[in-house]
């Protein structure tokens, strides 16, 4: 009597673990893999929702910098025209070619940021945290600012690999921090892998 129950529990546990492991990527299974193959120093890839647009290239006259625009259909629920706004950008700085300074960037991102020349409009620095994605340590700096009567959360995310420094900047309505776009961006972040 005891052995069949043990077998049932053992095989049930294996099935559950297999299902759980496969389910982790289920949300992004149909997403496209995005990588910049033209530049070997850009050594990451990630999953991109199929309806998102992407445009990228080296920044003219700025050595070692690549700009990537990630454009979801809508950046907010009340956006009327699809693909009209760009609320997620990725900037890549190639090591040994760009003049990116990590201390300067984290110092800038870790305090209130002036938004206009007079200094009358500033972000409010609200949070800093660090998390790990597949062995990559990502630092996130969150800011709050106001456009008219709308509260906007701007996040700076920074990490580095052997070949480059990477910075994401997102701007999302405060009330949509738990919305579909925020969830898709979290899934994108969690799909980042280093290309061997």
N, C-alpha and C positions, 0 to 999 in steps of 0.2 A: 504494500500500500504506500509506503513512504517514498520509494523510488519514482513512481509515475508522477507524484506531486512535485518532487524535486526537478524532474525533467521539464514538467509544465512551467514551473517558475523560471527555470534556467532559460528555456527557449523563449518564453514570454519576455524576459528581461532583455535578451539579445534582440528580439524583434522591436521592442520599445526603444532601445538605444539606436538601432539602425534607423528607425523612423524619425527619431529626434535629430540625428545627425543629418539625414537627408532633408528634413524640414527646415533646417537653418537657412538654406539657400533657396527654398521654395519661392519666397517672395521676389527674388531677383532672377529666377531661373530663365525667364523669357526676356530679360533685359540684355542689351548689347554690351559687349566688352569694349571699353574705350582705352586705347593706348596710343601714344605718339611714337610711332615706329621710326620716323625719320631722324630722331635724335637719340642715340644710345644712352646718353647721360640721364634722360628722362626715364627712370627705371621703376615706374609704377603703372598699374592698370587698375581700373575699377569698372563696376557695372553701372550702366546708364539707362534710365527708363526709355523705352523705345519711342515715346512720343516727344521726348525732349530734343531740341536742336543743339548743336555744338559747333563752334567755330574756333579755330586756333591757329597760331602761327608765331614765329619769332617777332618780337617787337622791333620795328624799324629803328635803327640808329641807337639801340640800347643793347650792348653786347651781353649775351648769355641770358636774356630774359624772353620767356614765352608767355603769351597771354591766351587764356582759354575762357571763352564765354559759354556757360551752360545755361540754356534758355528753356525753362519749362513752359508749357502752354499758358499758364497763369501764375503770377507771383502772389496774387491775393484773390479771395473769393469774389470780390466786387470788380475785378479787372474785366472790362468789357470786350476788348479785342485780344484774341490769343496771340502770343509771341510778341506783344507790344513792349513788354518790359524785360529787363535783364536784371535779375536779383541774385544771381550766383556767379561768381567769377573765381577762377583759379589762376594764380600767377606762379610761374616756375622760374627759379633762378639757378642756372647751371653753376656748379662749384668749379672754381678755377677760371671762370669766364665773367661772371657777374660780380658786381660790387655789393651784394647783399650782406647786411650786417645783422646777425641774429639778435644781438643785445639791443641794437637800435630799434629793431622791429618790435620785440617784446616789451620794451620800455614804452614805445608809442602806443601799442595796443592795450597796455595795462593801465591806462589812465584816461581821464576825460579828454575827448578830442574836439578841437575847435573846428567848426563847420563853415565859418565864413570869415572874411577878412577883418571885420571889426571885432571879432571875438565874442559877439553877443549870443551866438548860437553854439552850443556844445552838446556832445553826447554825455550821458551819465554812465560811467563805468559801473556795471552791476555785479559781474561775476567772472571768476577765472577758475578753470578746472583742467585737469589732465586725464587722459584716458588712453588705453592701449588698443590698437587694432592690428592683429596679426604680427605682433612684435614691433610695431611702429608706435612711438609715443607721440600723441597729438595734444598740443596745448590749445585751449579755447578761451577766448576773451569775449565777453558779452557786453554790449553797450545798448542803452536805450536813448532814442531821440524822438523828436516830434516833427511831423510834417502836417501843418495845419492842426487839425484836431486828432490826427491819427498817431498812435504810438507804434514805433517801429523798433524791432530788435535787430541790431547789427552785430554779427559775430565774425571774429577773426580766428581762423584756425591755422596753426603752423605745425609743420613737421619736416624732418629731413631724412634723406637716405644717403647712400654712399655717393650718388651722382648729383643730387640737387636739393635745393630747399623748395618747399611748397607752401603756398598760402591760399586758403580759401577765404572769401568774404561773402557773407550772405546778408540779405536785408529782407526780413519777413515781418508782417504785421504782428504786433504783440499778441493779439487775441487768436492768432492762428499758429502759435508755437507748437500746438499739438495736432495741427491739421495734416491733410494729405501731403502737401508739399514738404513740410518739415519731416514727416515720416519717410518720404522718398529720399530726402537728402541724408537722413540718418542711415538708411539702408545703403545708399551710395558710399558714404564714409566707411561703413563697416565692411564693404566689399573690397576696399583698397588692398592690393597685394603688390609686393615687390617682384619685379620681373628678374628672374635669375639669368 
